Each structure stands twice: as C-alpha cells, then as structure tokens.
Amino acid sequence: MRRITALCVAALTALTLLGGPAPSAGAAEPFCGIRWGSLDKVDDRYSSADITNLRAGRHDCWDRLVVDLGPTVPGLPGPDAAGYQVRYVHDVAPGESPELEPLDGAATLSIVVHARALDDNYNPTYLPADHERAVNVTGFSTFRQVYFYGTYEGQTEIGLGVRARLPFRVFTLTGPGSGSRLVIDVAHRW
C-alpha cells in the first residue's frame, strides 16, 4: 500500500513540475481563437440615428456585415450606436407579415437593428436596388444572401443567409465622423 501511495505522489509531483497533464488529442484550439458561440445577441438601446448603408467584407477567419448609421437627430434622446437583436431563426418573417422568407444557405440570422432606414418624412435613408440581394456576397466563405426587409415601427429588419449555423459576434463602433456602425461577424467554421 505504501508503494502505491509513493508512486501516486511521485506521479502527481512529476505532473505538477511538468505543467500538468498533456492535453488530449481532441482538445484543439478553436478556429482562429474564436469563442463567440451561436446564441442570441441583444442590446436594448434605441437610436434616433438613421441607417445609411449596408456593406460586407471578408476576413481570413470570418465574413463581416456592417450597418452604417448617420448622426443622431439633435435634441432627441438616445445613444449614437443603435441596439440590436441578432439570432438564428428557421426563416425570417418581416414585420407583421405571416409569410416566411427562406434565404440562401443552410442557416438564417435574423438581424433587427433598433434604428430606422427612414427620415422624419418617411423618405428612405437607405434603399438598396434589390431588397433580396441588398449586398453582393458572391464568393464569400460564409455569407450566402443579405435580404433587406425594411423599417417597421422604428426598427429595421435584415435577413442574413449563411452557409451553416456558425459562431457569430455583434458589436458597435462609433465614428468616423458623427455616425456609428453595427458590425456582425460570422466565423467561417467552429
């Protein structure tokens, strides 16, 4: 019994001196160090800033959708950066429409921006030439389709068709100038 105890103590001492047990073969680092996850991302703030543009870009590790916002309306309360609700859904049903819109790709992100794409006179501040293909994402690794649904009751809905249900992150940036940006990054893989 003493010999087994001595062997156990020696083994634990050796592991401690060597920095602990070796990682298992299945415990690889996540792709590009991404630890975002695929659960809902929410920020409850509303902004008086108007959406002015949608654009997309490619990165080595993720595809990026950017929602550009202009300056906030002087005299109205609210932050420069708009809040959001971004989540995976089966299909997107814009506004109060009962019709579901299937998008290209195996998964769909519903993006609700807490800002409008209209001015005070209901003139569009952003109006893509093609609502169903608001941004050209041909050749992107993860993005398949960007669908601009429009503004309803002070918030704007966008559907993002992606290759698969993958990790994503959402954040806001202020500037340059007096506007802000809402950024949605979707990883190329887990």
N, CA, C and O of each residue as an XYZ file, in Angstrom:
760
protein
N       0.826     -1.179      0.000
C       0.000      0.000      0.000
C       0.876      1.250      0.000
O       0.586      2.237     -0.677
N       1.973      1.179      0.792
C       2.880      2.333      0.838
C       3.523      2.561     -0.525
O       3.750      3.698     -0.937
N       3.810      1.467     -1.211
C       4.446      1.589     -2.521
C       3.486      2.256     -3.510
O       3.929      3.096     -4.292
N       2.202      1.922     -3.509
C       1.210      2.536     -4.405
C       1.056      4.007     -4.065
O       0.991      4.843     -4.966
N       0.997      4.337     -2.783
C       0.885      5.736     -2.366
C       2.099      6.519     -2.818
O       1.966      7.636     -3.317
N       3.289      5.944     -2.650
C       4.521      6.621     -3.069
C       4.529      6.839     -4.574
O       4.951      7.900     -5.035
N       4.072      5.858     -5.354
C       4.010      6.002     -6.807
C       3.009      7.093     -7.213
O       3.277      7.866     -8.132
N       1.885      7.155     -6.545
C       0.879      8.194     -6.846
C       1.428      9.578     -6.536
O       1.243     10.505     -7.324
N       2.103      9.733     -5.397
C       2.694     11.017     -5.020
C       3.771     11.413     -6.022
O       3.856     12.577     -6.414
N       4.590     10.461     -6.437
C       5.646     10.746     -7.412
C       5.041     11.162     -8.754
O       5.535     12.089     -9.397
N       3.993     10.491     -9.167
C       3.348     10.833    -10.439
C       2.728     12.223    -10.377
O       2.866     12.998    -11.323
N       2.050     12.553     -9.282
C       1.463     13.888     -9.131
C       2.534     14.970     -9.082
O       2.355     16.046     -9.652
N       3.641     14.695     -8.408
C       4.737     15.652     -8.351
C       5.318     15.885     -9.739
O       5.592     17.023    -10.120
N       5.505     14.806    -10.494
C       6.048     14.932    -11.850
C       5.100     15.733    -12.736
O       5.554     16.580    -13.505
N       3.785     15.483    -12.646
C       2.819     16.237    -13.435
C       2.834     17.714    -13.071
O       2.735     18.575    -13.946
N       2.957     18.005    -11.792
C       2.998     19.397    -11.350
C       4.243     20.094    -11.882
O       4.166     21.230    -12.349
N       5.373     19.434    -11.814
C       6.622     20.033    -12.294
C       6.629     20.205    -13.802
O       7.244     21.140    -14.313
N       5.957     19.321    -14.519
C       5.930     19.385    -15.976
C       4.785     20.255    -16.506
O       4.613     20.355    -17.721
N       4.014     20.874    -15.644
C       2.941     21.768    -16.094
C       1.598     21.098    -16.249
O       0.745     21.628    -16.960
N       1.370     19.996    -15.643
C       0.062     19.357    -15.698
C      -0.015     18.318    -16.790
O       0.946     18.117    -17.533
N      -1.155     17.654    -16.892
C      -1.318     16.594    -17.881
C      -1.331     17.169    -19.291
O      -1.739     18.309    -19.513
N      -0.884     16.368    -20.219
C      -0.883     16.781    -21.629
C      -2.316     16.874    -22.120
O      -3.153     16.056    -21.738
N      -2.617     17.867    -22.970
C      -3.978     17.972    -23.492
C      -4.292     16.769    -24.370
O      -3.418     16.210    -25.031
N      -5.560     16.389    -24.358
C      -5.961     15.256    -25.181
C      -5.922     15.657    -26.648
O      -5.956     16.843    -26.976
N      -5.851     14.678    -27.517
C      -5.750     14.925    -28.954
C      -6.983     15.661    -29.471
O      -6.881     16.395    -30.453
N      -8.141     15.486    -28.839
C      -9.377     16.126    -29.283
C      -9.552     17.536    -28.753
O     -10.534     18.190    -29.105
N      -8.649     18.034    -27.923
C      -8.800     19.349    -27.306
C      -8.014     20.406    -28.068
O      -7.187     21.103    -27.480
N      -8.257     20.532    -29.350
C      -7.556     21.513    -30.182
C      -8.088     22.912    -29.898
O      -9.208     23.081    -29.417
N      -7.270     23.902    -30.202
C      -7.686     25.289    -30.061
C      -8.833     25.564    -31.029
O      -8.887     24.961    -32.101
N      -9.751     26.463    -30.674
C     -10.832     26.800    -31.605
C     -10.289     27.509    -32.845
O      -9.219     28.117    -32.803
N     -11.022     27.427    -33.926
C     -10.649     28.042    -35.193
C     -10.376     29.531    -34.980
O     -11.239     30.265    -34.498
N      -9.176     29.966    -35.343
C      -8.748     31.374    -35.228
C      -8.904     31.928    -33.815
O      -8.935     33.145    -33.634
N      -9.003     31.059    -32.816
C      -9.173     31.515    -31.440
C     -10.576     32.031    -31.137
O     -10.799     32.637    -30.090
N     -11.520     31.796    -32.043
C     -12.892     32.309    -31.892
C     -13.632     31.520    -30.818
O     -13.666     30.290    -30.841
N     -14.217     32.246    -29.885
C     -15.011     31.649    -28.801
C     -16.365     32.357    -28.685
O     -16.866     32.555    -27.578
N     -16.956     32.735    -29.818
C     -18.157     33.561    -29.801
C     -19.428     32.810    -29.462
O     -20.232     33.314    -28.678
N     -19.640     31.651    -30.007
C     -20.885     30.927    -29.802
C     -21.953     31.342    -30.804
O     -21.747     32.255    -31.604
N     -23.096     30.665    -30.752
C     -24.158     30.928    -31.730
C     -25.492     31.280    -31.075
O     -26.542     31.195    -31.712
N     -25.451     31.672    -29.810
C     -26.689     32.059    -29.126
C     -27.036     33.513    -29.428
O     -26.209     34.265    -29.944
N     -28.274     33.900    -29.099
C     -28.777     35.246    -29.365
C     -27.865     36.320    -28.768
O     -27.294     36.144    -27.692
N     -27.743     37.443    -29.497
C     -27.020     38.619    -29.007
C     -28.020     39.773    -29.006
O     -28.682     40.012    -30.016
N     -28.140     40.501    -27.874
C     -29.161     41.531    -27.731
C     -28.587     42.754    -27.038
O     -27.826     42.637    -26.078
N     -28.962     43.936    -27.538
C     -28.680     45.225    -26.905
C     -29.977     46.019    -27.030
O     -30.422     46.277    -28.148
N     -30.595     46.412    -25.923
C     -31.931     47.000    -25.927
C     -31.994     48.486    -26.284
O     -33.089     49.045    -26.350
N     -30.869     49.133    -26.512
C     -30.888     50.572    -26.803
C     -31.550     50.864    -28.149
O     -31.440     50.082    -29.093
N     -32.243     52.010    -28.217
C     -32.782     52.522    -29.480
C     -32.060     53.814    -29.796
O     -31.672     54.553    -28.891
N     -31.878     54.089    -31.083
C     -31.163     55.283    -31.503
C     -32.025     56.101    -32.456
O     -32.845     55.549    -33.189
N     -31.836     57.414    -32.443
C     -32.523     58.273    -33.409
C     -31.721     58.394    -34.705
O     -32.150     59.073    -35.638
N     -30.560     57.739    -34.766
C     -29.751     57.743    -35.990
C     -30.447     56.901    -37.058
O     -31.128     55.925    -36.743
N     -30.274     57.283    -38.308
C     -30.867     56.551    -39.419
C     -29.824     55.654    -40.082
O     -28.644     55.996    -40.146
N     -30.273     54.515    -40.567
C     -29.393     53.625    -41.328
C     -29.107     54.273    -42.682
O     -30.022     54.727    -43.368
N     -27.831     54.312    -43.056
C     -27.444     54.947    -44.320
C     -26.859     53.969    -45.336
O     -26.794     54.282    -46.525
N     -26.431     52.784    -44.879
C     -25.805     51.855    -45.822
C     -25.658     50.475    -45.188
O     -25.611     50.337    -43.965
N     -25.588     49.462    -46.041
C     -25.205     48.099    -45.649
C     -24.021     47.734    -46.524
O     -23.998     48.053    -47.713
N     -23.040     47.067    -45.941
C     -21.887     46.615    -46.726
C     -21.311     45.367    -46.071
O     -21.588     45.082    -44.906
N     -20.516     44.634    -46.820
C     -19.943     43.391    -46.311
C     -18.483     43.294    -46.713
O     -18.051     43.885    -47.702
N     -17.732     42.535    -45.923
C     -16.329     42.317    -46.216
C     -15.906     40.929    -45.773
O     -16.587     40.262    -44.994
N     -14.749     40.513    -46.301
C     -14.222     39.181    -45.989
C     -12.948     39.317    -45.167
O     -12.158     40.241    -45.361
N     -12.767     38.384    -44.253
C     -11.597     38.301    -43.392
C     -11.103     36.866    -43.472
O     -11.833     35.987    -43.931
N      -9.887     36.617    -43.036
C      -9.358     35.247    -43.064
C     -10.198     34.282    -42.225
O     -10.297     33.100    -42.555
N     -10.800     34.776    -41.147
C     -11.492     33.900    -40.200
C     -13.012     34.077    -40.180
O     -13.715     33.211    -39.661
N     -13.537     35.173    -40.729
C     -14.973     35.425    -40.701
C     -15.374     36.330    -41.851
O     -14.543     36.987    -42.478
N     -16.695     36.342    -42.112
C     -17.300     37.313    -43.014
C     -17.964     38.368    -42.143
O     -18.442     38.070    -41.048
N     -17.992     39.615    -42.639
C     -18.476     40.740    -41.826
C     -19.568     41.504    -42.570
O     -19.420     41.837    -43.746
N     -20.676     41.777    -41.857
C     -21.730     42.658    -42.342
C     -21.691     43.919    -41.485
O     -21.641     43.844    -40.258
N     -21.715     45.081    -42.145
C     -21.673     46.360    -41.439
C     -22.929     47.145    -41.788
O     -23.277     47.288    -42.960
N     -23.609     47.653    -40.758
C     -24.757     48.538    -40.915
C     -24.281     49.928    -40.524
O     -23.983     50.181    -39.357
N     -24.207     50.834    -41.503
C     -23.763     52.207    -41.233
C     -24.947     53.047    -40.787
O     -26.036     52.964    -41.355
N     -24.717     53.864    -39.751
C     -25.741     54.774    -39.250
C     -25.213     56.197    -39.300
O     -24.030     56.443    -39.062
N     -26.093     57.119    -39.610
C     -25.732     58.523    -39.631
C     -25.718     59.087    -38.214
O     -25.786     58.334    -37.242
N     -25.629     60.403    -38.099
C     -25.640     61.026    -36.775
C     -27.025     60.935    -36.140
O     -28.027     60.793    -36.841
N     -27.077     61.017    -34.823
C     -28.364     61.033    -34.136
C     -29.049     62.365    -34.409
O     -28.396     63.356    -34.737
N     -30.369     62.378    -34.270
C     -31.143     63.592    -34.501
C     -30.927     64.527    -33.319
O     -31.168     64.142    -32.174
N     -30.470     65.771    -33.585
C     -30.235     66.722    -32.487
C     -31.506     66.938    -31.668
O     -32.598     67.090    -32.215
N     -31.342     66.948    -30.364
C     -32.460     67.197    -29.464
C     -33.231     65.963    -29.056
O     -34.043     66.024    -28.133
N     -32.999     64.839    -29.724
C     -33.682     63.608    -29.339
C     -32.775     62.774    -28.454
O     -31.571     62.689    -28.694
N     -33.353     62.157    -27.425
C     -32.521     61.315    -26.562
C     -32.142     60.035    -27.284
O     -32.773     59.639    -28.264
N     -31.114     59.412    -26.786
C     -30.717     58.119    -27.333
C     -29.254     58.095    -27.675
O     -28.650     59.136    -27.935
N     -28.679     56.909    -27.677
C     -27.252     56.767    -27.956
C     -26.945     56.920    -29.442
O     -27.828     56.791    -30.289
N     -25.682     57.196    -29.741
C     -25.247     57.260    -31.135
C     -25.349     55.883    -31.783
O     -25.777     55.767    -32.932
N     -24.959     54.842    -31.055
C     -24.977     53.480    -31.587
C     -26.346     52.852    -31.335
O     -26.919     52.995    -30.255
N     -26.857     52.162    -32.341
C     -28.155     51.502    -32.222
C     -28.010     50.144    -31.554
O     -26.990     49.470    -31.695
N     -29.036     49.762    -30.835
C     -29.100     48.428    -30.266
C     -29.532     47.433    -31.339
O     -29.718     47.800    -32.499
N     -29.688     46.187    -30.946
C     -29.943     45.136    -31.928
C     -30.471     43.881    -31.245
O     -30.400     43.727    -30.026
N     -30.999     42.998    -32.072
C     -31.343     41.634    -31.674
C     -30.915     40.758    -32.847
O     -31.484     40.856    -33.935
N     -29.922     39.909    -32.633
C     -29.406     39.047    -33.694
C     -29.494     37.609    -33.198
O     -28.988     37.275    -32.127
N     -30.144     36.766    -33.994
C     -30.322     35.375    -33.573
C     -30.573     34.478    -34.772
O     -31.037     34.930    -35.819
N     -30.262     33.212    -34.605
C     -30.573     32.229    -35.632
C     -32.065     31.904    -35.577
O     -32.631     31.726    -34.499
N     -32.684     31.828    -36.733
C     -34.104     31.501    -36.843
C     -34.278     30.478    -37.964
O     -33.379     30.254    -38.775
N     -35.454     29.868    -37.984
C     -35.743     28.920    -39.078
C     -35.881     29.682    -40.388
O     -35.191     29.373    -41.359
N     -36.753     30.659    -40.424
C     -36.929     31.569    -41.550
C     -37.333     32.917    -40.974
O     -37.779     32.990    -39.829
N     -37.185     33.976    -41.744
C     -37.495     35.320    -41.272
C     -38.885     35.708    -41.742
O     -39.229     35.519    -42.909
N     -39.689     36.254    -40.827
C     -40.997     36.811    -41.160
C     -40.940     38.297    -40.837
O     -41.107     38.675    -39.677
N     -40.707     39.155    -41.835
C     -40.525     40.573    -41.574
C     -41.782     41.256    -41.040
O     -42.898     40.953    -41.462
N     -41.576     42.190    -40.098
C     -42.693     42.962    -39.552
C     -43.791     42.068    -39.049
O     -43.547     41.129    -38.290
N     -44.997     42.358    -39.471
C     -46.138     41.523    -39.085
C     -46.547     40.573    -40.212
O     -47.624     39.979    -40.167
N     -45.697     40.433    -41.207
C     -46.002     39.561    -42.337
C     -46.059     38.106    -41.890
O     -45.167     37.638    -41.182
N     -47.113     37.383    -42.303
C     -47.181     35.959    -41.967
C     -46.316     35.098    -42.889
O     -46.102     33.916    -42.623
N     -45.818     35.703    -43.980
C     -45.041     34.937    -44.947
C     -43.583     34.816    -44.509
O     -42.929     35.809    -44.192
N     -43.097     33.593    -44.499
C     -41.703     33.347    -44.160
C     -40.853     33.468    -45.418
O     -41.272     33.070    -46.505
N     -39.678     34.012    -45.261
C     -38.767     34.208    -46.391
C     -37.572     33.272    -46.234
O     -36.675     33.568    -45.445
N     -37.528     32.150    -46.960
C     -36.342     31.295    -46.889
C     -35.187     31.976    -47.628
O     -35.366     32.459    -48.746
N     -34.027     32.014    -47.019
C     -32.855     32.640    -47.612
C     -31.873     31.575    -48.077
O     -31.938     30.425    -47.642
N     -30.965     31.965    -48.963
C     -29.918     31.053    -49.404
C     -29.056     30.660    -48.211
O     -28.850     31.464    -47.301
N     -28.558     29.438    -48.210
C     -27.724     28.947    -47.123
C     -28.482     27.965    -46.261
O     -29.698     27.815    -46.382
N     -27.746     27.294    -45.385
C     -28.346     26.288    -44.512
C     -28.831     26.864    -43.187
O     -29.492     26.164    -42.419
N     -28.513     28.135    -42.904
C     -28.948     28.774    -41.663
C     -29.252     30.244    -41.943
O     -28.728     30.835    -42.887
N     -30.116     30.822    -41.095
C     -30.523     32.219    -41.268
C     -30.353     32.982    -39.968
O     -30.825     32.555    -38.914
N     -29.666     34.127    -40.057
C     -29.580     35.057    -38.932
C     -30.617     36.154    -39.145
O     -30.648     36.793    -40.197
N     -31.456     36.366    -38.153
C     -32.388     37.481    -38.153
C     -31.690     38.632    -37.443
O     -31.245     38.490    -36.304
N     -31.595     39.779    -38.123
C     -30.939     40.958    -37.562
C     -31.989     42.055    -37.466
O     -32.515     42.513    -38.480
N     -32.289     42.472    -36.244
C     -33.201     43.589    -36.019
C     -32.365     44.713    -35.436
O     -31.821     44.592    -34.338
N     -32.267     45.819    -36.184
C     -31.495     46.979    -35.755
C     -32.469     47.975    -35.138
O     -33.491     48.297    -35.745
N     -32.168     48.458    -33.954
C     -33.054     49.405    -33.276
C     -32.814     50.819    -33.785
O     -32.487     51.730    -33.024
N     -32.984     50.974    -35.074
C     -32.888     52.258    -35.767
C     -33.673     52.103    -37.063
O     -33.918     50.990    -37.527
N     -34.054     53.210    -37.625
C     -34.874     53.172    -38.841
C     -34.042     53.483    -40.079
O     -32.942     54.027    -39.982
N     -34.577     53.133    -41.238
C     -33.951     53.455    -42.516
C     -34.821     54.471    -43.251
O     -34.921     54.448    -44.478
N     -35.444     55.357    -42.487
C     -36.330     56.401    -42.991
C     -36.048     57.698    -42.248
O     -35.624     57.683    -41.093
N     -36.289     58.832    -42.926
C     -36.175     60.104    -42.211
C     -37.542     60.457    -41.616
O     -38.475     59.657    -41.683
N     -37.657     61.649    -41.037
C     -38.910     62.050    -40.392
C     -40.076     62.192    -41.365
O     -41.234     62.159    -40.949
N     -39.785     62.349    -42.649
C     -40.826     62.460    -43.668
C     -41.060     61.137    -44.394
O     -41.697     61.106    -45.446
N     -40.547     60.054    -43.833
C     -40.695     58.699    -44.370
C     -39.979     58.498    -45.706
O     -40.330     57.604    -46.476
N     -38.985     59.325    -45.973
C     -38.133     59.124    -47.139
C     -37.034     58.149    -46.752
O     -36.466     58.270    -45.666
N     -36.716     57.178    -47.615
C     -35.670     56.210    -47.273
C     -34.306     56.884    -47.096
O     -33.907     57.732    -47.894
N     -33.615     56.495    -46.053
C     -32.229     56.926    -45.867
C     -31.277     55.850    -46.386
O     -30.092     56.102    -46.606
N     -31.811     54.667    -46.575
C     -31.089     53.572    -47.241
C     -32.108     52.794    -48.046
O     -33.131     52.367    -47.510
N     -31.841     52.609    -49.319
C     -32.746     51.882    -50.186
C     -31.914     51.109    -51.208
O     -31.442     51.688    -52.186
N     -31.731     49.803    -50.990
C     -30.936     49.028    -51.943
C     -31.679     48.875    -53.272
O     -32.909     48.920    -53.316
N     -30.930     48.698    -54.333
C     -31.529     48.483    -55.651
C     -32.328     47.180    -55.672
O     -33.342     47.082    -56.362
N     -31.871     46.181    -54.916
C     -32.533     44.883    -54.852
C     -32.630     44.468    -53.377
O     -31.618     44.139    -52.758
N     -33.831     44.484    -52.822
C     -34.024     44.133    -51.409
C     -33.561     42.708    -51.101
O     -33.016     42.446    -50.028
N     -33.779     41.790    -52.042
C     -33.428     40.390    -51.815
C     -31.926     40.146    -51.858
O     -31.448     39.159    -51.299
N     -31.194     41.001    -52.495
C     -29.730     40.901    -52.609
C     -29.151     42.286    -52.307
O     -28.508     42.902    -53.156
N     -29.389     42.757    -51.091
C     -29.017     44.118    -50.708
C     -27.515     44.348    -50.796
O     -27.069     45.456    -51.095
N     -26.733     43.301    -50.534
C     -25.275     43.379    -50.607
C     -24.801     42.179    -51.417
O     -25.283     41.064    -51.216
N     -23.879     42.396    -52.312
C     -23.334     41.303    -53.112
C     -22.328     40.516    -52.263
O     -21.272     41.031    -51.895
N     -22.674     39.270    -51.964
C     -21.789     38.422    -51.164
C     -21.307     37.214    -51.969
O     -20.930     36.191    -51.397
N     -21.321     37.337    -53.273
C     -20.819     36.283    -54.141
C     -19.350     36.004    -53.818
O     -18.542     36.930    -53.741
N     -19.011     34.744    -53.630
C     -17.636     34.353    -53.346
C     -17.251     34.410    -51.888
O     -16.113     34.082    -51.551
N     -18.154     34.813    -51.004
C     -17.848     34.845    -49.572
C     -17.804     33.420    -49.026
O     -18.485     32.532    -49.539
N     -17.009     33.207    -47.995
C     -16.875     31.874    -47.399
C     -18.113     31.454    -46.624
O     -18.507     30.289    -46.675
N     -18.734     32.387    -45.905
C     -19.840     32.064    -45.012
C     -21.161     32.670    -45.465
O     -22.186     31.989    -45.431
N     -21.164     33.931    -45.888
C     -22.407     34.599    -46.285
C     -22.928     34.044    -47.608
O     -22.163     33.751    -48.527
N     -24.265     33.906    -47.679
C     -24.910     33.457    -48.905
C     -25.890     34.495    -49.458
O     -26.061     34.595    -50.673
N     -26.541     35.275    -48.569
C     -27.523     36.261    -49.022
C     -27.773     37.287    -47.930
O     -27.845     36.944    -46.750
N     -27.904     38.546    -48.326
C     -28.294     39.624    -47.410
C     -29.610     40.187    -47.932
O     -29.666     40.745    -49.028
N     -30.664     40.038    -47.140
C     -32.006     40.464    -47.534
C     -32.397     41.647    -46.657
O     -32.434     41.528    -45.433
N     -32.690     42.794    -47.281
C     -33.104     43.991    -46.542
C     -34.624     44.066    -46.569
O     -35.219     44.334    -47.612
N     -35.256     43.827    -45.409
C     -36.710     43.831    -45.341
C     -37.281     45.223    -45.209
O     -38.342     45.507    -45.765
N     -36.598     46.105    -44.481
C     -37.081     47.466    -44.312
C     -37.374     47.795    -42.863
O     -37.098     47.012    -41.954
N     -37.943     48.983    -42.672
C     -38.219     49.515    -41.347
C     -39.684     49.327    -40.999
O     -40.571     49.538    -41.827
N     -39.916     48.932    -39.772
C     -41.264     48.764    -39.251
C     -41.243     49.181    -37.789
O     -40.500     48.613    -36.988
N     -42.063     50.180    -37.435
C     -42.171     50.671    -36.066
C     -40.817     51.009    -35.439
O     -40.530     50.610    -34.310
N     -39.997     51.742    -36.175
C     -38.746     52.264    -35.626
C     -37.585     51.290    -35.570
O     -36.528     51.617    -35.031
N     -37.764     50.113    -36.112
C     -36.646     49.171    -36.171
C     -36.571     48.569    -37.568
O     -37.574     48.465    -38.274
N     -35.371     48.178    -37.947
C     -35.127     47.708    -39.301
C     -34.723     46.245    -39.273
O     -33.919     45.821    -38.442
N     -35.297     45.477    -40.200
C     -35.040     44.039    -40.238
C     -34.199     43.659    -41.450
O     -34.424     44.123    -42.568
N     -33.224     42.798    -41.184
C     -32.325     42.294    -42.212
C     -32.210     40.794    -42.006
O     -32.099     40.327    -40.872
N     -32.237     40.042    -43.085
C     -32.016     38.602    -43.021
C     -30.655     38.291    -43.606
O     -30.284     38.825    -44.651
N     -29.913     37.430    -42.936
C     -28.580     37.053    -43.401
C     -28.525     35.539    -43.561
O     -28.494     34.802    -42.576
N     -28.513     35.083    -44.811
C     -28.379     33.658    -45.086
C     -26.908     33.264    -45.010
O     -26.059     33.884    -45.650
N     -26.613     32.234    -44.226
C     -25.229     31.792    -44.047
C     -25.098     30.301    -44.373
O     -26.087     29.569    -44.415
N     -23.868     29.877    -44.599
C     -23.562     28.509    -45.016
C     -24.043     27.467    -44.005
O     -24.530     26.405    -44.396
N     -23.911     27.763    -42.709
C     -24.302     26.838    -41.645
C     -24.478     27.650    -40.368
O     -24.125     28.828    -40.319
N     -25.028     27.010    -39.329
C     -25.135     27.693    -38.034
C     -23.734     27.746    -37.438
O     -23.215     26.740    -36.952
N     -23.135     28.915    -37.478
C     -21.746     29.117    -37.078
C     -21.665     30.177    -35.990
O     -22.614     30.938    -35.800
N     -20.545     30.241    -35.270
C     -20.398     31.268    -34.235
C     -20.453     32.666    -34.847
O     -19.992     32.887    -35.967
N     -21.026     33.605    -34.090
C     -21.066     34.990    -34.548
C     -20.913     35.932    -33.362
O     -21.138     35.560    -32.210
N     -20.521     37.168    -33.681
C     -20.443     38.216    -32.666
C     -21.058     39.474    -33.251
O     -21.135     39.644    -34.467
N     -21.500     40.360    -32.347
C     -22.115     41.622    -32.736
C     -21.543     42.702    -31.835
O     -21.444     42.521    -30.621
N     -21.163     43.836    -32.438
C     -20.684     44.963    -31.635
C     -20.915     46.252    -32.398
O     -21.185     46.231    -33.599
N     -20.807     47.382    -31.697
C     -20.981     48.686    -32.314
C     -19.686     49.477    -32.229
O     -18.894     49.326    -31.298
N     -19.499     50.319    -33.227
C     -18.347     51.217    -33.282
C     -18.860     52.623    -33.545
O     -19.779     52.806    -34.343
N     -18.285     53.611    -32.889
C     -18.650     54.990    -33.183
C     -17.678     55.556    -34.194
O     -16.516     55.156    -34.259
N     -18.178     56.503    -34.987
C     -17.346     57.169    -35.976
C     -17.147     56.303    -37.203
O     -17.700     55.204    -37.249
N     -16.413     56.720    -38.169
C     -15.752     58.017    -38.173
C     -16.772     59.141    -38.337
O     -17.882     58.909    -38.816
N     -16.407     60.329    -37.950
C     -17.332     61.453    -38.004
C     -18.378     61.339    -36.933
O     -18.081     60.954    -35.801
N     -19.613     61.674    -37.284
C     -20.673     61.710    -36.277
C     -21.608     60.512    -36.358
O     -22.663     60.524    -35.723
N     -21.264     59.494    -37.106
C     -22.112     58.314    -37.217
C     -21.570     57.150    -36.405
O     -20.626     57.303    -35.629
N     -22.176     55.991    -36.592
C     -21.720     54.773    -35.920
C     -21.947     53.598    -36.853
O     -22.523     53.745    -37.931
N     -21.483     52.421    -36.421
C     -21.625     51.205    -37.221
C     -22.014     50.046    -36.319
O     -21.517     49.913    -35.201
N     -22.897     49.224    -36.819
C     -23.228     47.960    -36.176
C     -22.522     46.889    -36.991
O     -22.668     46.838    -38.213
N     -21.758     46.034    -36.323
C     -20.926     45.033    -37.008
C     -21.378     43.635    -36.590
O     -21.527     43.347    -35.403
N     -21.595     42.770    -37.587
C     -21.925     41.369    -37.348
C     -20.884     40.531    -38.061
O     -20.779     40.576    -39.287
N     -20.104     39.757    -37.292
C     -19.096     38.856    -37.836
C     -19.592     37.422    -37.675
O     -20.063     37.047    -36.601
N     -19.491     36.622    -38.726
C     -19.848     35.203    -38.668
C     -18.619     34.394    -39.075
O     -18.079     34.574    -40.167
N     -18.182     33.496    -38.181
C     -16.976     32.704    -38.412
C     -17.153     31.775    -39.614
O     -18.267     31.386    -39.967
N     -16.019     31.433    -40.231
C     -16.045     30.502    -41.351
C     -16.305     29.073    -40.893
O     -16.853     28.268    -41.645
N     -15.916     28.758    -39.670
C     -16.184     27.421    -39.114
C     -16.015     27.467    -37.607
O     -15.561     28.468    -37.051
N     -16.385     26.368    -36.947
C     -16.247     26.265    -35.489
C     -14.802     26.082    -35.143
O     -14.458     25.972    -33.967
